[in-house]
Amino acid sequence: MKKKCPVIFACLLFFSASNAISQTWVDSVDAHGREVFMPADKYKWDWGQATFLNSLIHLYNTKSATDKKVYVSYIKTAMDATYAVANGKHPNAIASGHAMAFLARVTGDKKYLGKANEIYADYLKIPRAANGGVSHRAETVELWDDTVYMLSMFLLEMYRLTGDEKYVGEFVTQFNVHNKELTDEKSGLWVHGWDADNEDYNDGCSILGWPDKTTRKSSQIWARGNGWVGMALSDALNTISNKSKYRKTLEKALVHYVQSVAPFQNKQTGYWYTLITLPDNPKNYEESSATAMFAYTIINGIKLNLLDKKKYLPIAEQSYKGLRASGLKSTEGPYLIPTKVSGGTCVGDENYYLTRKLTDGTGFGYGSFIMFGLAYEQLKGKR
């Protein structure tokens, strides 16, 4: 039987010693995700898993030709296992579609191109609000902050595949519509949801009656929801041309975003709280996936020369240290996994968010940790 590593740093030392190249906690989280948490043939067509899959594409982009094959093989097996059920009938389904477009791009296999096009055709049929915003739910019309990232993974990969800016234009349209309806004027951040009609819908997950009777907005500013927004902006700016007509809009949005979110970081721990703007609420708690997402956006803003490195790098550094110190948990063998991750979350009131259970792992936990850690280590010259 394998022994559990007693402390995080012992695990890291063991993991490093067992590999020919220098490794970091990012590599340990990656290895556990692929080998234990979600073997490729067990992949589930859903949004959390899609986030993990996207982080593997980020890793793929940093690897040698030989090592790239490991990631292509994993993604190919995952997509082949879910090919029959793959669809784009709602944003959480569309999310995994980015891997079909990725495979079409790097392998040239037309079966993946065909499936990616089918998913886009499904996307065009999703219910929309009168303002054009894609509904997060298929049964009713509601805009959620989660949607922006789920769509961005697929639309940006379709742009990388085809070079057609219609996909970027569609992403920007969705960002703008969601930004208009979800922005909280006081904080500059986004509330979780907006209901497009005057009828409450019971989805079996959200708190019934969450929309304000007048504004139809939800009342809470949820950390991971805002984390999705920052990651979407970062990935869009890292994808589109410097000459794109959409660039200035996205650059301005990212800067405003970081200026809004940065002041709420706990400077001692490097974390943000699950309800960002209520740090003094005794029931509030520090949440690791959102922290990784916020820090990821800050790192990208620095790399894109949109943010003052002297001002913002210490914020990201504190998050990296904080997540390494208390956001990683040792498990069987030479592995580390994310911890302090709140589970899947629908729309609710204050108590709803503050009583969400913290858990270990989750696809979006692995994905957000890997993408932030990788971006940070690249900036610091560790890769």
Phi and psi in degrees as a GROMACS rama.xvg file:
@    title "Ramachandran Plot"
@    xaxis  label "Phi"
@    yaxis  label "Psi"
@TYPE xy
-73.2598  143.098  LYS-2
-88.8078  144.328  LYS-3
-74.8914  139.469  LYS-4
-71.448  128.836  CYS-5
-68.5895  -30.0961  PRO-6
-140.14  161.78  VAL-7
-59.1405  -44.7761  ILE-8
-70.2397  -28.9391  PHE-9
-64.9888  -39.8269  ALA-10
-61.3224  -43.5748  CYS-11
-62.8464  -41.2747  LEU-12
-63.9813  -41.9628  LEU-13
-63.5978  -44.1839  PHE-14
-63.5363  -40.7437  PHE-15
-66.4425  -41.1153  SER-16
-66.867  -25.178  ALA-17
-88.9094  4.12452  SER-18
-128.667  148.424  ASN-19
-73.7069  -25.5233  ALA-20
-109.168  161.878  ILE-21
-65.6183  133.631  SER-22
-120.148  158.436  GLN-23
-129.179  -178.823  THR-24
-63.9316  -23.9857  TRP-25
-60.7329  -44.1537  VAL-26
-65.4449  -34.3636  ASP-27
-67.9245  -44.4363  SER-28
-63.5083  -42.4447  VAL-29
-58.7327  -49.2664  ASP-30
-62.4952  -42.8672  ALA-31
-65.5134  -39.7151  HIS-32
-59.549  -45.1515  GLY-33
-78.0589  -37.3884  ARG-34
-90.6367  -29.3893  GLU-35
-122.005  -55.3379  VAL-36
-62.2602  -49.6791  PHE-37
-144.95  82.2152  MET-38
-54.8575  145.534  PRO-39
-55.8242  -37.8797  ALA-40
-75.3439  -5.32587  ASP-41
-105.407  10.0053  LYS-42
-58.238  138.948  TYR-43
-109.794  134.97  LYS-44
-77.0237  89.3512  TRP-45
-158.683  174.864  ASP-46
-74.0333  -42.6878  TRP-47
-63.2908  -44.9033  GLY-48
-63.884  -35.5614  GLN-49
-62.2757  -36.1791  ALA-50
-64.1267  -42.6168  THR-51
-61.739  -44.1561  PHE-52
-60.875  -39.1764  LEU-53
-63.499  -36.7058  ASN-54
-65.4924  -30.1893  SER-55
-69.4751  -32.8696  LEU-56
-68.0591  -37.9136  ILE-57
-59.8505  -43.249  HIS-58
-65.6711  -43.1181  LEU-59
-50.9871  -42.2105  TYR-60
-65.7585  -16.2623  ASN-61
-101.554  -5.36923  THR-62
-94.2802  162.14  LYS-63
-70.3965  166.431  SER-64
-56.9201  -39.002  ALA-65
-66.7175  -46.3685  THR-66
-71.2815  -26.1454  ASP-67
-58.4756  -32.7745  LYS-68
-61.4298  -31.4474  LYS-69
-61.2933  -43.4675  VAL-70
-76.9649  -38.7538  TYR-71
-62.3636  -41.8842  VAL-72
-62.252  -43.767  SER-73
-61.945  -49.6905  TYR-74
-65.1762  -39.1481  ILE-75
-63.4618  -45.0737  LYS-76
-61.9751  -42.0772  THR-77
-63.471  -42.6389  ALA-78
-72.1468  -36.2652  MET-79
-66.2001  -35.948  ASP-80
-68.0572  -26.0272  ALA-81
-114.8  9.31419  THR-82
-55.6035  -41.0441  TYR-83
-69.5093  -27.3412  ALA-84
-103.196  -4.32734  VAL-85
-61.1885  132.26  ALA-86
-157.696  172.494  ASN-87
-131.018  43.5595  GLY-88
-79.9882  -12.3431  LYS-89
-158.135  163.253  HIS-90
-55.3332  -39.1055  PRO-91
-67.7102  -24.7428  ASN-92
-80.8895  -40.6782  ALA-93
-57.439  -33.2835  ILE-94
-49.7585  -47.4881  ALA-95
-69.5257  -17.0071  SER-96
-62.1146  -20.7391  GLY-97
-60.5195  -28.4087  HIS-98
-72.4991  -30.8457  ALA-99
-64.6921  -44.0388  MET-100
-65.9478  -38.6703  ALA-101
-59.2223  -47.9462  PHE-102
-65.0244  -37.213  LEU-103
-60.4705  -37.6463  ALA-104
-72.7654  -44.2026  ARG-105
-91.3916  -19.3931  VAL-106
-107.904  -23.7645  THR-107
75.2664  6.73229  GLY-108
-73.7312  121.984  ASP-109
-68.5428  -20.408  LYS-110
-66.5481  -33.1089  LYS-111
-75.6889  -34.5895  TYR-112
-63.2772  -43.7007  LEU-113
-60.7897  -43.2513  GLY-114
-68.0371  -39.0786  LYS-115
-61.4851  -41.1651  ALA-116
-67.2528  -36.0773  ASN-117
-62.4952  -41.8689  GLU-118
-64.3775  -39.9365  ILE-119
-65.5416  -37.8382  TYR-120
-63.1531  -40.1008  ALA-121
-60.6667  -43.7536  ASP-122
-56.3193  -41.6742  TYR-123
-66.3898  -15.9618  LEU-124
-97.3335  -2.76662  LYS-125
-64.6992  140.568  ILE-126
-56.761  141.994  PRO-127
-130.112  152.645  ARG-128
-73.4438  169.127  ALA-129
-60.0752  -27.0393  ALA-130
-83.213  0.558638  ASN-131
95.0987  -4.54694  GLY-132
-69.2765  132.938  GLY-133
-73.0406  131.343  VAL-134
-73.7529  138.434  SER-135
-72.794  -29.9464  HIS-136
-104.554  142.333  ARG-137
-80.1469  -23.8013  ALA-138
-90.2427  -15.154  GLU-139
-149.641  175.881  THR-140
-112.966  107.064  VAL-141
-138.768  138.636  GLU-142
-98.9802  127.491  LEU-143
-120.343  149.581  TRP-144
-64.7652  -29.3495  ASP-145
-54.4025  -36.9225  ASP-146
-55.3839  -38.907  THR-147
-58.5776  -42.181  VAL-148
-74.8188  -40.0108  TYR-149
-60.3814  -40.2747  MET-150
-71.3194  -37.9897  LEU-151
-62.1177  -39.1634  SER-152
-56.5817  -47.3949  MET-153
-74.2351  -48.7276  PHE-154
-64.0579  -39.0863  LEU-155
-69.6761  -35.328  LEU-156
-70.8875  -33.3237  GLU-157
-64.7333  -35.834  MET-158
-66.6277  -43.0411  TYR-159
-61.8831  -35.109  ARG-160
-70.6593  -44.7184  LEU-161
-105.15  -25.4855  THR-162
76.2982  6.25504  GLY-163
-86.619  117.469  ASP-164
-72.5528  -2.2838  GLU-165
-62.0756  -30.3492  LYS-166
-72.0836  -37.7356  TYR-167
-66.4782  -42.7874  VAL-168
-59.8104  -38.4291  GLY-169
-65.9915  -41.8584  GLU-170
-61.5055  -46.3064  PHE-171
-63.6812  -39.0558  VAL-172
-59.0795  -46.5615  THR-173
-66.2835  -39.3871  GLN-174
-60.9002  -47.0169  PHE-175
-63.3042  -42.8395  ASN-176
-65.5089  -45.5144  VAL-177
-65.3922  -39.5333  HIS-178
-60.1796  -41.8248  ASN-179
-65.1751  -43.1168  LYS-180
-84.7096  -25.888  GLU-181
-104.169  -13.05  LEU-182
-66.93  131.309  THR-183
-88.2767  118.562  ASP-184
-62.4482  -33.1385  GLU-185
-71.3385  -47.2289  LYS-186
-94.2224  -23.0879  SER-187
82.5907  -1.7589  GLY-188
-95.2992  178.428  LEU-189
-103.326  139.59  TRP-190
-77.0419  168.3  VAL-191
-72.5016  -41.7021  HIS-192
-146.971  164.017  GLY-193
-142.097  131.079  TRP-194
-95.5604  129.84  ASP-195
-82.6474  -6.64788  ALA-196
-134.115  -172.914  ASP-197
-103.204  19.9416  ASN-198
-118.722  127.647  GLU-199
-74.4299  141.341  ASP-200
-122.316  131.346  TYR-201
-93.7793  105.416  ASN-202
-93.2675  2.70156  ASP-203
79.7  3.37777  GLY-204
-133.029  -45.7294  CYS-205
-76.0883  164.167  SER-206
-75.7087  122.682  ILE-207
-61.6073  132.078  LEU-208
87.9837  17.1753  GLY-209
-64.2273  -29.1301  TRP-210
-71.1735  137.309  PRO-211
-60.0595  139.796  ASP-212
-63.0703  -26.6361  LYS-213
-98.5962  -53.5247  THR-214
-84.5066  -20.269  THR-215
64.3821  13.6673  ARG-216
-88.4362  156.617  LYS-217
-80.1084  165.558  SER-218
-96.0012  -15.4804  SER-219
-109.293  146.108  GLN-220
-103.749  98.2566  ILE-221
-91.2489  134.79  TRP-222
-62.9247  -55.4276  ALA-223
-64.6124  -32.4496  ARG-224
-58.1629  -43.9369  GLY-225
-70.4005  -29.8811  ASN-226
-60.8603  -41.2422  GLY-227
-58.2866  -39.5529  TRP-228
-63.191  -46.6374  VAL-229
-63.7828  -39.2933  GLY-230
-66.317  -38.9852  MET-231
-62.4321  -44.5656  ALA-232
-62.5407  -43.5816  LEU-233
-60.0246  -48.3376  SER-234
-67.0506  -35.0322  ASP-235
-64.725  -44.7076  ALA-236
-69.4081  -28.1793  LEU-237
-79.3986  -6.54747  ASN-238
-107.525  -45.1528  THR-239
-78.6729  162.155  ILE-240
-68.2824  151.279  SER-241
-63.5215  -20.2615  ASN-242
-95.7698  1.26411  LYS-243
-62.0786  141.173  SER-244
-67.6958  -13.3333  LYS-245
-93.3763  -7.648  TYR-246
-64.5275  -47.1635  ARG-247
-59.9367  -40.5071  LYS-248
-60.7301  -44.623  THR-249
-72.17  -36.78  LEU-250
-62.4567  -45.5839  GLU-251
-61.5514  -40.6424  LYS-252
-65.6572  -40.8596  ALA-253
-66.1359  -43.1447  LEU-254
-61.8936  -46.4587  VAL-255
-59.8113  -41.6728  HIS-256
-59.063  -51.4452  TYR-257
-65.2678  -39.8063  VAL-258
-61.7536  -29.3759  GLN-259
-80.6758  -39.313  SER-260
-87.2557  -33.4643  VAL-261
-56.7264  -41.9225  ALA-262
-62.2782  -16.6564  PRO-263
-91.7636  1.81725  PHE-264
-69.1154  141.12  GLN-265
-76.3448  106.897  ASN-266
-65.2381  -23.8069  LYS-267
-77.0874  -40.3194  GLN-268
-100.108  -22.2543  THR-269
87.2455  -0.636627  GLY-270
-95.779  162.919  TYR-271
-112.425  156.059  TRP-272
-87.5438  155.535  TYR-273
-63.3806  -34.1471  THR-274
-105.513  99.5423  LEU-275
-54.338  -44.8976  ILE-276
-88.1633  7.44264  THR-277
-121.225  53.3522  LEU-278
-64.8727  -20.9762  PRO-279
-91.2936  -3.39942  ASP-280
-68.8423  121.545  ASN-281
-62.5604  -20.1524  PRO-282
-88.4046  -10.7846  LYS-283
-70.9339  155.144  ASN-284
-141.42  154.055  TYR-285
-75.9721  135.894  GLU-286
-124.531  129.921  GLU-287
-81.3826  -36.3702  SER-288
-66.0239  -41.987  SER-289
-65.1533  -39.7498  ALA-290
-58.8381  -45.0399  THR-291
-62.0533  -39.3961  ALA-292
-67.2251  -44.5478  MET-293
-62.4499  -45.1952  PHE-294
-66.515  -34.8423  ALA-295
-59.6456  -44.4515  TYR-296
-65.2358  -40.5194  THR-297
-63.3243  -44.6529  ILE-298
-59.5656  -43.3563  ILE-299
-66.6058  -37.7642  ASN-300
-60.7974  -36.9303  GLY-301
-68.8993  -46.473  ILE-302
-63.14  -30.5435  LYS-303
-86.3413  3.05694  LEU-304
61.2674  32.8888  ASN-305
-100.273  -19.0023  LEU-306
-121.837  149.11  LEU-307
-70.5  113.643  ASP-308
-60.3741  -40.4399  LYS-309
-62.0553  -35.4037  LYS-310
-81.7771  -41.9426  LYS-311
-99.9679  -24.8458  TYR-312
-60.0673  -40.9179  LEU-313
-58.3657  -30.2536  PRO-314
-66.261  -47.0164  ILE-315
-67.4969  -37.5328  ALA-316
-62.0289  -40.374  GLU-317
-65.6737  -36.0397  GLN-318
-66.8499  -42.5237  SER-319
-60.1057  -45.1538  TYR-320
-64.9465  -42.4187  LYS-321
-64.9094  -43.7017  GLY-322
-67.2036  -37.235  LEU-323
-66.5903  -36.2931  ARG-324
-78.455  -39.9417  ALA-325
-135.323  2.05006  SER-326
-104.235  3.96899  GLY-327
-122.8  140.335  LEU-328
-125.339  133.435  LYS-329
-77.0846  148.589  SER-330
-140.914  -169.845  THR-331
-55.9485  131.454  GLU-332
75.9505  -163.665  GLY-333
-84.22  54.3619  PRO-334
-124.172  150.099  TYR-335
-124.07  144.109  LEU-336
-131.002  151.826  ILE-337
-64.8999  144.907  PRO-338
-136.219  176.561  THR-339
60.8325  36.9422  LYS-340
-104.62  123.93  VAL-341
-74.1857  144.156  SER-342
-69.7537  -179.808  GLY-343
-53.1281  137.989  GLY-344
-134.168  128.173  THR-345
-96.0219  -158.52  CYS-346
-98.5176  134.851  VAL-347
-155.72  -167.015  GLY-348
-93.6906  -176.512  ASP-349
-56.562  -47.4538  GLU-350
-63.7194  -34.0599  ASN-351
-57.8672  -48.2062  TYR-352
-69.972  -38.382  TYR-353
-74.7662  -10.166  LEU-354
-111.511  10.6089  THR-355
-67.2159  138.24  ARG-356
-76.8593  140.194  LYS-357
-83.8014  143.469  LEU-358
-139.672  178.883  THR-359
-106.693  151.626  ASP-360
72.3719  -123.002  GLY-361
70.5794  146.373  THR-362
-57.8197  -41.3371  GLY-363
-75.1841  -22.8255  PHE-364
-67.3643  -52.8048  GLY-365
-56.5135  -48.1481  TYR-366
-62.5399  -46.8177  GLY-367
-67.2142  -38.5533  SER-368
-63.4595  -46.2626  PHE-369
-63.82  -45.4722  ILE-370
-66.5692  -40.2856  MET-371
-68.8417  -50.1104  PHE-372
-58.2157  -41.3061  GLY-373
-64.3212  -47.5031  LEU-374
-62.1328  -41.2719  ALA-375
-63.8414  -47.0958  TYR-376
-66.1349  -33.575  GLU-377
-64.9157  -43.8983  GLN-378
-63.2456  -37.1452  LEU-379
-84.1029  0.30587  LYS-380
76.3122  22.2998  GLY-381
-89.2557  -3.9283  LYS-382
